[in-house]
Amino acid sequence: MPFSRYTISINIWEMNRMLNLLRAKKETAATRLAAENTRYLRYEIERSKCAIDTAQNHFEQVVDPTLIDCYIYELNAAQLRYQFLLRKFKSQEI
């Protein structure tokens, strides 16, 4: 039994509708993932700020030369991590 034009047009319409739904789902998943990545980067940036403050406070309080070197390295590492995260966040925002 041959298909009528009406049946074919309904099937094409249903297929287009399903494709549009799949595209919308994919876009919302990508948007959700991007928002989650942004939140995570902001959280890590805040943690890096705290690590810088902590290393700075320890550096100011210590008197042992070995510990002074230790906190200098810790402060430099925290600052580099902070700079890296900021660059990553800025590149993601564009």
C-alpha positions in Angstrom: 0.0 0.0 0.0 1.6 3.3 -1.1 2.0 6.1 1.4 0.0 9.2 0.8 1.6 12.7 0.8 -0.1 13.4 4.1 1.5 10.4 5.8 4.9 11.3 4.4 4.6 15.0 5.5 3.6 13.9 9.0 6.6 11.6 9.3 9.0 14.2 8.1 7.4 16.7 10.6 7.8 14.2 13.4 11.4 13.5 12.5 12.2 17.3 12.4 10.6 17.7 15.8 12.6 14.9 17.3 15.8 16.3 15.8 15.1 19.7 17.2 14.5 18.2 20.7 17.8 16.4 20.5 19.6 19.5 19.5 18.0 21.5 22.4 19.0 18.8 24.9 22.6 18.8 23.6 22.7 22.6 23.8 21.4 22.6 27.4 23.9 20.0 28.4 26.7 22.0 27.0 25.5 25.2 28.6 25.1 23.4 32.0 28.7 22.0 31.6 30.1 25.5 30.8 28.3 27.0 33.9 29.6 24.2 36.1 33.2 24.8 34.8 32.9 28.5 35.5 31.7 27.9 39.0 34.5 25.4 39.6 37.1 28.0 38.3 35.7 30.7 40.6 35.9 28.3 43.5 39.5 27.4 42.7 40.4 31.1 42.3 39.1 31.8 45.8 41.1 28.9 47.2 44.2 30.2 45.5 43.6 33.6 47.1 43.4 32.0 50.5 46.6 30.0 49.8 48.4 33.2 49.0 47.2 34.9 52.1 48.1 31.9 54.2 51.6 31.6 52.8 52.1 35.4 53.2 51.1 35.2 56.9 53.4 32.2 57.5 56.2 34.0 55.8 55.8 37.0 58.0 55.7 35.0 61.2 58.6 32.6 60.7 62.2 33.2 61.8 64.0 30.0 60.8 65.9 30.4 57.5 64.8 27.0 56.1 61.2 27.8 56.8 61.6 31.2 55.2 62.7 29.5 52.0 59.8 27.1 52.3 57.2 29.8 52.5 58.8 31.8 49.7 58.4 28.8 47.4 54.9 28.2 48.7 54.0 31.8 48.1 55.4 31.8 44.5 53.6 28.5 43.8 50.3 29.9 45.0 50.7 33.1 43.0 51.5 31.2 39.8 48.5 29.0 40.3 46.3 32.1 40.8 47.7 33.7 37.6 47.1 30.4 35.7 43.5 30.2 36.9 42.8 33.8 36.1 44.1 33.4 32.6 42.0 30.3 32.1 38.9 32.1 33.5 39.4 35.1 31.2 39.9 32.9 28.2 36.7 31.0 29.0 34.7 34.2 29.4 35.5 35.5 25.9 
